[in-house]
């Protein structure tokens, strides 16, 4: 027979193979019949009977294989369509077909469990997205909205369906979405103008990049913080200006009344000069106050250089001979920062430590520095009376000292902010005193 056509089905190939195998015993049967001493009619009947048995057997094999393959195909298609209720039902308990049925049953069971688990996760996630106080928007590869939660609908005040809307219609430019960002931006649309904190992320779906947007409405929060900042500022300004203007107005009014009555009195001339001197002093004090306030807003950008932290500390400690300092760390660290500005921070903190002790107590200072979480931490621990009002530590011009101006800590913290660092103060957990911690990014510092 000819070789099977590659386009033939598998079951036809099986049937053809069965016929090919039957040719050998059929040839032997024909040879035996030709040598047998029986009538030609009996030989013909035997041959036809054998041919019929071979044909029926081949047809049975073909249909059995075809039906089994189609049954398995239907079960697999049902599994792919999400129907895991169909199972292979065969009386065969051994062999390759039994193993195949067992594998399909196991796959169907696992697929059913995974689908059920996926539905539960999707339901839980939809509940979270529905009630979370963060606007979540998914953009497809064309930067159009493909998924969102009710908070997003509320944020943009859009009454109709937002699905399919381009990102530009939401006030978000496509250029912003090219990279992952975490920052506060202003959304401007036909209906809203809000300040939001935007975080972006991306994921792959069917080979296409999709973008997730997480938006927090910080408009009210920023307005509240701005209002509180203005309240603090006005409270401080009002206090300082009133302290200067009240005596100026009082003295001016008194001098005006006296001038109309005692213009030629020598004693009045002395009072006039004294009053003018007081007015001049208060005006100069008010001018100094305004200049100090300007120093907070006109702090220059850091002029960074590489220097030894230990050397800088020792130089500043020499300016305070009354302080008994102890360095708890031996390893020096090369720090990349503005040396002059950092010196000013250390001077302010050392001055506070010196003034924090009571009566004739000797100022003691323990200095320690270390690197943790990619950040350099410098700690100054004093033995003073500690912090009595931590909430107002960094309020401009707030001070508990009789001769303080309330500007040192605010200026020091601003200097560290400009270095991408921070300044924090707290009371010591054990013993009396306070701890000042300076933080600088480790990218700007390296241990020797």
C-alpha angles and dihedrals in degrees: 000000000000120000113268116267113249089228093059118108122255093248091052090051090053091050092048090049089052091054092048091052091050092056093078098056089040091056091050090049092051091049092051093047091051090057096042118104096229132113120281091240092058090048089051093049092050091049094048091048092052091047090050092050091049092048094047091046092050091048090050092051091048094051093043092052092043094050093047092050092047091049091052090046092052091050092050091047090051090051091050089050091053099258107126095166094091116090134180109260112197133152089215109103100175138046136038095313092054090050090049092051090048092052092048091050091050092047091049091051094048092045090051091051093047092049091049091048091047091052091050091049091048090049091049091046092049089052091050093048090047095054103029115111092227126090109238121192129176119206124198126221090282092053093252126137111263100162137014142160129235091260089062090051089051094046094056095038091227114158099187127061114298096196110116095019114137119243091243091064087060092055094257117124118219091234090065090057095056092087138026111271138180111189146109114269136173117244113208120185136146091275108026141040110185141154110235136175105236125201121179134196135165141216138181122250120176089343093305125114115241125188128219120208122199113191126186117191103231096165095104093040092053091046091052092048091047091049092050091048091051091047091053091045094049091045091054094042093047091050095049096041093047090050088058102035097046096063091038091055093044094049092044092052092048092049092049092053092045093047092059092054107030106029093140099038112114090211089056090053089058091048090048093053091046092050092048089049091054091047090051092049093050091047091051091047090051090049090051090050092053091048091052090052090051090054089068093056097039099051106144123237114268115270097210128205137159116263142151114271092204092052091050091051094050091049092053093044089057087065090062107051091167091066117088102211128191122194110214094187125066100185114090122220128211107225126199106210144102101296095199095049093045088050089055090052092051092047091053092049094045090049090052091049091051093049094044096074119094128236113331096336116142112246109240123192131187115198123198135165134184142156120245132160091001090303131112112226121197114188127195114190118189133184097230130124093280132230115318099181111026094171093069099040094112099032107120114253094003109132140155093204120100092224099029126115099203094232104100100078093041091051092045093052091048090053091054091045088057087054090052088252137105145227123219133176129197140158118266115260092219121037132356123308143053137276122223114196122195116196127197129172113264089228085074095046136051131183117244 
